[in-house]
Amino acid sequence: MIYVGLRSLMLRVLILIAGTAVSVASYATPLEWSITNPTVSAAPGDTVIFMGVITNRTGHILESTDLFLDFLAFDFNVLSPNQVLGTIPFTLPDFTFSANVALFNVDVNLLAASGIRELQVLLQDMNGNLTDTINVTVAVNGVTSNVPEPSTTALFTLGFIILLVAFHRRLIADKGNWHKARVGRSIWL
């Protein structure tokens, strides 16, 4: 009797291990994508288009209107992403991949300063299948604002002139009495 129970237990453990191994080995992301141009350059006021390929292994036929993009972690004062995917209809059967299609575009603000701007994008379908997040980069060749700073000599001279004017006003307020202005009270009062 013990022999049968041990044998049954070992059989159950082996089935559990085999089932786990098969499920881990057969795991693949049902929806995948890649962006062919993840880094672009743009000037302020430009619109850049990002292209990519979508792979469908969801078990369902997907239409382009069944796919949605989520835009994350970007400076909304500089970048304005817009989904283009779905405006041109196409069908994506199961276990196939699309042609290189326009996925989204990004409008760069007209007043954007120079710099590297990053944007994270996530693709999902209407069944809740998600892809990995892809980082895209927009190198903005914007307007650099060079504000000249005054020299040290100019700042020192300006400060000295302000002190002289303040001292002169104090003398006028004291009616020219130099001794009273110098000893009687401070020139800053």
Beta strands, then each sheet from edge to edge (+ up, - down):
strand 1: 31-35
strand 2: 39-42
strand 3: 47-56
strand 4: 62-63
strand 5: 67-72
strand 6: 79-83
strand 7: 91-92
strand 8: 96-97
strand 9: 101-108
strand 10: 115-125
strand 11: 134-140
sheet 1: 1+ 3- 8+
sheet 2: 1+ 3- 9+ 6-
sheet 3: 2+ 11+ 10- 5+
sheet 4: 4+ 7-
end
